[in-house]
């Protein structure tokens, strides 16, 4: 675990104050101290990622060779021999793709779990050193949300989303290079189509990201209310405020549902637009 990471040097801020900072382009740069001790694993994951992407790009070439060269021989015996050689080549590419994909998945998942564990330890160690004033002004649910929901989101980014994005980038660059070599005219048409697809997708993606952040904040609010009430349940019951607190929690939960519904709607539009 990285010692004294810079991301933990400042006191925890409320979710409302953290949201503007998270809008920065380099908002994930604070993870650098947690990733730095695992440079070797990151390098291995990158190598397996590139190899898996290249295997995916080579697979259609092997299939094309099997169809073009394995079926042209007139003699049945020669055709069988040609098919056998090309089939073994296609099988080898598929086996390499499976091996490299499995290795990439393991390394990336390991990194996500390891970084998340280090991050949780750092957050907890930082929280327990705060002043009593911090615990008087900050809800317990807020801190628990940072230890659970937020770190799980980081785990998803490091262990899944980032890997998928890098893999798709490598495959996209390789596919465009292959298409340019094969047919530059078709490539020019594809680039024109990509502009019409990418720009609306970027706008919808930003909208989904904004709603995802808002949904996360609403879930943190509900957790904070639950922790606050349950920690002081004798006081709540002593003043017969059970119904009021239930309504307050229901209102926050309904707000979280409404935000999640709007996020799902925009994401569904994005998925439909991309597929169409």
C-alpha positions as CSV (number, residue, x, y, z in Angstrom):
1,X,0.0,0.0,0.0
2,X,1.4,3.4,-0.9
3,X,2.5,5.4,2.0
4,X,1.2,8.9,2.6
5,X,-0.6,9.3,-0.8
6,X,-1.3,12.9,-1.8
7,X,-4.9,12.1,-2.5
8,X,-5.5,11.6,1.2
9,X,-3.8,14.8,2.5
10,X,-6.9,16.9,2.6
11,X,-9.9,16.3,4.9
12,X,-12.9,14.6,3.4
13,X,-15.3,17.1,1.9
14,X,-19.1,16.7,1.5
15,X,-20.4,15.2,-1.7
16,X,-21.7,18.6,-2.8
17,X,-18.2,20.0,-2.6
18,X,-16.6,17.0,-4.2
19,X,-18.8,17.0,-7.3
20,X,-17.2,20.1,-9.0
21,X,-13.7,18.7,-8.5
22,X,-14.7,15.4,-10.0
23,X,-15.7,17.2,-13.2
24,X,-12.0,17.9,-14.0
25,X,-10.6,16.0,-16.8
26,X,-7.8,14.6,-14.7
27,X,-10.0,13.8,-11.7
28,X,-8.6,10.3,-11.6
29,X,-5.0,11.5,-11.4
30,X,-5.3,11.1,-7.6
31,X,-5.1,7.3,-8.2
32,X,-1.5,7.6,-9.4
33,X,0.0,7.0,-5.9
34,X,-2.0,3.8,-5.6
35,X,-1.1,2.5,-9.1
36,X,2.6,3.4,-8.9
37,X,3.6,0.4,-6.6
38,X,2.1,-2.0,-9.2
39,X,3.9,-0.8,-12.3
40,X,5.0,-4.4,-13.2
41,X,1.4,-5.7,-13.1
42,X,0.2,-2.7,-15.1
43,X,2.8,-3.4,-17.7
44,X,1.8,-7.1,-17.9
45,X,-1.9,-6.1,-18.2
46,X,-1.0,-3.6,-21.0
47,X,1.0,-6.3,-22.9
48,X,-1.8,-8.8,-22.6
49,X,-4.3,-6.2,-23.6
50,X,-2.4,-5.3,-26.8
51,X,-1.9,-9.0,-27.6
52,X,-5.6,-9.8,-27.2
53,X,-6.5,-6.9,-29.4
54,X,-4.1,-7.9,-32.1
55,X,-5.4,-11.5,-31.9
56,X,-8.9,-10.2,-32.4
57,X,-7.7,-8.2,-35.5
58,X,-5.9,-11.2,-36.9
59,X,-8.8,-13.6,-36.5
60,X,-10.8,-12.3,-39.6
61,X,-7.6,-12.5,-41.6
62,X,-7.1,-16.2,-40.6
63,X,-10.8,-16.9,-41.5
64,X,-10.4,-15.1,-44.9
65,X,-7.3,-17.2,-45.6
66,X,-9.2,-20.4,-44.7
67,X,-12.0,-19.5,-47.1
68,X,-9.9,-18.1,-50.0
69,X,-7.0,-20.6,-50.0
70,X,-8.6,-23.7,-48.5
71,X,-11.5,-24.0,-50.9
72,X,-9.8,-23.3,-54.2
73,X,-8.1,-26.6,-54.8
74,X,-9.9,-28.8,-57.3
75,X,-8.6,-32.1,-56.0
76,X,-10.4,-33.3,-52.9
77,X,-7.2,-34.5,-51.3
78,X,-5.4,-31.2,-51.9
79,X,-8.5,-29.3,-50.6
80,X,-8.5,-31.4,-47.4
81,X,-4.8,-30.7,-46.8
82,X,-5.2,-27.0,-47.5
83,X,-8.2,-26.8,-45.2
84,X,-6.3,-28.6,-42.5
85,X,-3.4,-26.2,-42.5
86,X,-5.5,-23.1,-42.5
87,X,-7.8,-24.6,-39.9
88,X,-4.9,-25.2,-37.6
89,X,-3.8,-21.6,-38.2
90,X,-7.4,-20.3,-37.4
91,X,-7.5,-22.6,-34.3
92,X,-4.1,-21.2,-33.1
93,X,-5.3,-17.6,-33.5
94,X,-8.5,-18.4,-31.5
95,X,-6.5,-20.2,-28.8
96,X,-4.1,-17.2,-28.5
97,X,-7.1,-14.9,-28.3
98,X,-8.6,-16.9,-25.4
99,X,-5.3,-17.1,-23.6
100,X,-4.4,-13.4,-23.9
101,X,-8.0,-12.4,-23.0
102,X,-7.9,-14.6,-19.9
103,X,-4.6,-13.2,-18.8
104,X,-5.7,-9.6,-19.4
105,X,-8.9,-10.2,-17.5
106,X,-7.0,-11.6,-14.5
107,X,-4.4,-8.9,-14.4
108,X,-6.9,-6.0,-14.8
109,X,-9.3,-7.5,-12.2
110,X,-6.3,-8.0,-9.8
111,X,-5.3,-4.4,-10.2
112,X,-8.9,-3.2,-9.6
113,X,-9.2,-5.3,-6.4
114,X,-5.7,-4.3,-5.1
115,X,-6.1,-0.6,-5.7
116,X,-9.6,-0.6,-4.1
117,X,-8.3,-2.3,-1.0
118,X,-5.4,0.2,-0.7
119,X,-7.8,3.1,-1.3
120,X,-10.2,1.9,1.4
121,X,-7.3,1.4,3.9
122,X,-6.0,4.9,3.1
123,X,-9.5,6.5,3.5
124,X,-10.2,4.7,6.8
125,X,-6.7,5.6,8.2
126,X,-7.3,9.2,7.2
127,X,-10.8,9.4,8.7
128,X,-9.9,8.0,12.1
129,X,-7.3,10.7,12.5
130,X,-9.8,13.5,12.0
131,X,-10.8,15.9,14.8
132,X,-13.9,15.5,16.9
133,X,-15.3,18.5,15.1
134,X,-15.2,16.6,11.8
135,X,-17.4,13.8,13.2
136,X,-19.8,16.3,14.6
137,X,-20.3,18.1,11.3
138,X,-20.1,15.1,8.9
139,X,-22.7,12.4,8.8
140,X,-21.6,8.9,9.5
141,X,-23.4,7.7,6.4
142,X,-21.4,10.1,4.3
143,X,-18.1,8.5,5.4
144,X,-19.4,5.0,5.0
145,X,-20.5,5.9,1.5
146,X,-17.0,7.0,0.6
147,X,-15.7,3.7,2.0
148,X,-18.2,1.5,0.1
149,X,-20.0,3.1,-2.9
150,X,-17.2,5.4,-4.1
151,X,-14.4,2.9,-3.8
152,X,-16.6,0.3,-5.6
153,X,-16.9,2.8,-8.4
154,X,-13.1,3.2,-8.5
155,X,-12.9,-0.6,-8.7
156,X,-15.2,-0.6,-11.7
157,X,-13.2,2.0,-13.5
158,X,-9.8,0.5,-12.8
159,X,-10.8,-3.2,-13.1
160,X,-13.2,-3.0,-16.1
161,X,-14.1,0.3,-17.8
162,X,-10.5,1.5,-18.3
163,X,-9.4,-1.8,-19.7
164,X,-12.4,-2.0,-22.1
165,X,-11.7,1.5,-23.2
166,X,-8.0,0.9,-23.9
167,X,-8.8,-2.4,-25.7
168,X,-11.4,-0.7,-27.9
169,X,-9.0,2.1,-28.7
170,X,-6.3,-0.4,-29.8
171,X,-8.7,-2.4,-31.9
172,X,-10.2,0.8,-33.4
173,X,-6.8,2.1,-34.4
174,X,-5.8,-1.3,-35.8
175,X,-9.0,-1.7,-37.7
176,X,-8.7,1.7,-39.3
177,X,-5.1,1.0,-40.3
178,X,-6.2,-2.3,-41.9
179,X,-9.1,-0.6,-43.7
180,X,-6.8,2.2,-45.0
181,X,-4.4,-0.4,-46.5
182,X,-7.3,-2.4,-47.9
183,X,-9.5,0.3,-49.3
184,X,-8.8,4.0,-48.7
185,X,-12.0,5.1,-50.4
186,X,-14.2,3.1,-48.1
187,X,-12.1,4.3,-45.1
188,X,-12.9,7.9,-46.1
189,X,-16.6,7.1,-46.0
190,X,-16.3,5.4,-42.7
191,X,-14.5,8.4,-41.2
192,X,-17.4,10.7,-42.4
193,X,-19.9,8.4,-40.8
194,X,-17.9,8.2,-37.5
195,X,-18.1,12.0,-37.2
196,X,-21.9,11.9,-37.3
197,X,-21.9,9.1,-34.7
198,X,-19.2,10.2,-32.4
199,X,-20.3,13.8,-31.7
200,X,-23.9,12.9,-30.5
201,X,-22.4,10.0,-28.6
202,X,-20.0,12.3,-26.7
203,X,-22.9,14.6,-25.7
204,X,-25.0,11.7,-24.5
205,X,-22.0,10.2,-22.7
206,X,-21.4,13.4,-20.8
207,X,-25.1,13.4,-19.9
208,X,-25.0,9.9,-18.6
209,X,-21.8,10.6,-16.6
210,X,-23.5,13.7,-15.0
211,X,-26.6,11.7,-14.1
212,X,-24.5,8.8,-12.7
213,X,-22.7,11.2,-10.4
214,X,-26.0,12.6,-9.3
215,X,-27.4,9.2,-8.7
216,X,-24.4,8.3,-6.6
217,X,-24.8,11.4,-4.5
218,X,-28.5,10.5,-3.9
219,X,-27.6,7.0,-2.7
220,X,-25.1,8.5,-0.4
221,X,-27.8,10.8,1.0
222,X,-30.0,7.9,1.8
223,X,-27.2,6.0,3.5
224,X,-26.3,9.1,5.5
225,X,-29.9,9.5,6.7
226,X,-30.2,5.8,7.6
227,X,-26.9,5.8,9.6
228,X,-27.9,9.1,11.4
229,X,-31.3,7.8,12.4
230,X,-30.2,4.3,13.4
231,X,-27.4,5.6,15.5
232,X,-29.9,7.8,17.4
233,X,-32.9,5.5,17.4
234,X,-33.6,5.9,21.1
235,X,-34.0,9.6,20.6
236,X,-36.2,9.2,17.6
237,X,-38.4,6.7,19.4
238,X,-38.4,8.8,22.5
239,X,-39.9,11.8,20.5
240,X,-42.2,9.5,18.5
241,X,-40.6,10.6,15.2
242,X,-40.6,7.2,13.5
243,X,-43.2,8.2,10.9
244,X,-41.4,11.4,10.1
245,X,-38.0,9.8,9.6
246,X,-39.6,7.1,7.5
247,X,-41.1,9.7,5.2
248,X,-37.8,11.6,5.1
249,X,-35.9,8.4,4.1
250,X,-38.7,7.5,1.5
251,X,-38.4,11.0,-0.1
252,X,-34.6,10.6,-0.5
253,X,-35.0,7.1,-1.8
254,X,-37.6,8.3,-4.3
255,X,-35.2,11.1,-5.4
256,X,-32.5,8.5,-5.9
257,X,-34.9,6.3,-8.0
258,X,-35.9,9.3,-10.1
259,X,-32.3,10.2,-10.8
260,X,-31.5,6.5,-11.7
261,X,-34.5,6.4,-14.0
262,X,-33.4,9.5,-15.9
263,X,-29.9,8.1,-16.1
264,X,-31.2,4.8,-17.4
265,X,-33.4,6.6,-20.0
266,X,-30.5,8.6,-21.3
267,X,-28.2,5.5,-21.4
268,X,-30.9,3.5,-23.2
269,X,-31.0,6.3,-25.8
270,X,-27.3,6.2,-26.1
271,X,-27.2,2.4,-26.6
272,X,-30.0,2.6,-29.2
273,X,-28.3,5.3,-31.0
274,X,-25.0,3.4,-31.1
275,X,-26.6,0.2,-32.3
276,X,-28.7,2.0,-34.9
